Amino acid sequence: MTRPGRQSAALLVMAAAALVVTAALPAPVPMPRAMGQEANLPGAESILDRYIEVTGGKAAYAQLHNTLSQGTFYVSGTGLRGTFKAYEAEPNKTLSILEIEGAEKIEEGTLGDVAWDRSSRQGPRIKKGEERDIALREATFNSRLYWRKLYKKAECSGIEAVGERKCYKVALTPSGGQQISHCYDVESGLLVSSVIMINSPAGMIASENFYSDYREFNGVQFPHKLTHRVGSEETVVVLDSVRCNVDIAWYRFELPAEVKALLAKTRR
């Protein structure tokens, strides 16, 4: 089996994390086809606020303080598959652990203003620039509630088809970095897809996520399936369980010793 390099490993982590976070993220994939502009489009604010309501409402989100999610993933057309576990806690602490069958273990986390990853084959790395900004933004716990703080602008730009669904397209602009496009089902109000341009060795490419199979945990709906596409690679992530407000040891989010050592070098 082909072993993933740093770039493909990072995309696997991104795919698994995107299934839990959903508010942020991820040859270029084709964009959904436009269905024409309607004269009276709703404002982006009403679309985003409706999403919060249909997935549980502000009161239900406010009851969540941490989550522990587990699931599996596979890369379509290959033998590459594995498991993941994701810890998240307020205000912005995260740790994702991916284990690729027959290959390696990959970890990714955030703590304070530090975003990092580490693999059993390639060691630790401190994220910088836009990659760091994206990781820290996505690490915001209950980020769906705080889109007004995370993005300086939100605009509904039209209606598009995502598969058989008619969706409102909302463009979210962060203070720095690439704009993110979200598509929300006109009928249900649920997030159906998102796309962001990312840097790769081949240049800027589209990272696209498709969310489905929403299920309720602790009064909040989470998508249980994510199809993640970058170039010709498609990763399918399936969430098996979500546990909310569990006892997570404080040291779970601490920076690994290797990451601390690397951080100390970069700050000299």
ROKELO-711525 format. One record per residue (C-alpha): z, x, y. Coordinates in steps of 0.001 Angstrom, whole numbers, plus 500000, padded with zeros to 6 digits. Example, Ala and Ser with C-alpha at 12.3 -4.5 7.8 and 13.67 -1.06 7.14 Angstrom:
% residues 2
507800512300495500 507140513670498940 
% end
This chain:
% residues 268
500000500000500000 499193501201503501 502265502260505386 502454500991508974 502345503431511863 504458503196515038 502081500714516684 501742498320513729 505461498573512969 506250497576516543 503955494565516207 505820493449513080 509087493602514998 507489491725517891 506250488981515579 509630488429513923 511500488514517230 509049486102518859 509814483426516282 513460483362517321 513063483918521063 509879481789521640 510256481969525467 508691485096526156 506206486126523955 503563488720522447 489255493204518808 491008490585521167 491468487122519744 489516484260521364 491392482110523853 491755478373523130 488781476416524423 489143474600527734 489032470815527672 488321470327531338 490633469901534290 492415466615534939 492887465409538471 496648464939538231 498151467736536178 501954467770535945 503783470609537648 504759473600535537 508418472899536332 508286469438534736 506523470815531619 509081473597531130 512042471330531789 510634468756529373 510442471451526686 514173472082527100 514886468372526757 512706467743523676 514206470753521886 517787469597522434 518657469439526120 520698471665528420 524045470505527014 523064471497523459 521801474907524585 525019475481526511 526960475157523246 525108478141521741 526646481583522252 524994483585519484 522568483181516582 521909484913513272 518410484255511925 516855485362508650 513405485043507153 510353486666505623 506974487882506827 503634489033505441 500437490475506870 497466488332505869 494927489981503584 497245492858502642 500160493486500338 502423494172503293 505442491871503295 509171491997503820 512308490409505232 513943490277508649 517329489530510142 517866488941513863 521160488910515770 521293487530519322 524278487033521617 524852486173525254 524124487446527759 521365489764526489 522357491559523285 519902491699520382 519363493470517074 516419492866514733 516197494488511289 512943494443509305 512629495787505786 509070496278504564 508778496203500791 507989499648499431 507725501138502886 510418501409505523 513235499865507499 512644499127511181 515316498257513735 514942497096517318 517626496226519850 518759495797523436 522094496492525083 522616496417528847 519555498024530416 518517499880527239 515787498735524834 515157500794521715 513682500879518229 514165503066515176 512340503393511860 513339505208508681 510063507156508815 509649507912512509 513136507965513927 514457506525517218 512620505689520430 513741504495523874 511414501913525385 510165502495528908 508118500813531603 506606497418530944 507523497537527251 511185497867528234 510883495096530827 509412492702528253 512109493544525692 514942492985528188 513430489735529448 513049488404525907 516626489490525117 518057486978527593 520056484585525438 518919480956525805 516031482299527868 514359478890527783 517053477689530197 516549480564532634 512815480665533176 513318480270536933 515223483568536997 512930485388534574 509637484502536251 508739484510539936 505959481984539477 505011479217537026 501788477237537307 500043474622535169 496420475754535187 494797473069533042 494489471429529653 493280473299526562 492892472622522861 494983474648520436 493675473634517051 493691469837517081 496346469608519783 495776468834523436 497997471155525440 499068471925528983 498494475592529784 501278477161531851 500920480632533369 504239482473533829 504305485489536137 507237487927535837 508376490153538705 506514493019537088 503999493315534271 501461491052532639 501239487306533099 502149485215530035 500341482007529102 502133479214527232 500529476081525791 502684472940525411 501649469924523359 500846467077525763 502251464495523343 505400466165521989 506203468640524773 506744471449522229 505558475016522711 502477475492520515 501209478958521465 501647481895523818 499533484900524714 500173488131526611 498049491232527083 499671494393525707 498882498098525810 497574499659522603 495851502937521685 492578500994522013 493475499671525475 494646496235526564 494492493626523784 495706490051523416 498926489386521514 498894485718520523 501576483582518850 501294480115517289 504560478194516747 505064475333514262 507496473545511929 510276472863514443 513677472082512871 517082471336514324 520116473619514110 523302472917516084 521442470336518134 518625472700519152 515118472775517690 513730476142516551 510181476786515297 510323477941511672 506828479341511363 504976481802513562 501445483094513172 501041486273515214 497605487735515923 496692491061517466 493119492214517071 492057491631513483 495657491687512189 497494488437511463 501187488336510595 502878485169509343 506640484904509893 508746482194508224 512296481502509338 514558480642506389 517817480002508225 519458479952511646 523244480167511954 524740479511515365 528066480602516889 528909482848513955 531413485703513871 529313488745514815 531272491999515015 531187493534518515 529872496833517180 526788495178515653 524936495605518958 526171499138519686 523466501775520093 522998503840516901 524126507464517181 520493508672517048 519554506373519909 522573507479521968 521597511124521502 518009510452522512 519148508438525533 521404511277526658 518427513666526558 516198511343528566 518849510907531266 519481514614531861 
% end
